[in-house]
Amino acid sequence: MITSTKLAIYSKYHGDGDMWVRLGTLEEKLILGYDDWKLIDSLTEDLNLSKNVKTSREYQDKLQNTIAQCCDNAATIAYLIQIASEH
C-alpha cells in the first residue's frame, strides 16, 4: 500500500532509485521497500504517459482504478499525482 510517508521518501530522492539505494537510511528502506519503489515509479510513468499522450479511456480508467487500489487515501493519490507532474 502506498502512503504519503512512502511518497515523501520517493520524492526526497527525486525518484532516483540508485540514489535511494546508496544514500537511503535503514529506516527509510524499512518503510519503503523495493517493490513499493517500483510501483510508485510505474504509476508516475503511467500518469505522465496518460497526461502527455492521448491514451484510451479504458487505459485511463484502469490506471485510476489501480491508483485507487494501491493508495491508502485521497491525499496520497493527490500527492502521487503531484510527484508525477514534477518528474
Secondary structure, DSSP 8 states (H G I E B T S, - for coil): -B-HHHHHHHHHTTT-HHHHHHH--HHHHHHS-HHHHHHHHHHHHHHHHHHHS---HHHHHHHHHHHHHHBSSHHHHHHHHHHHHH-
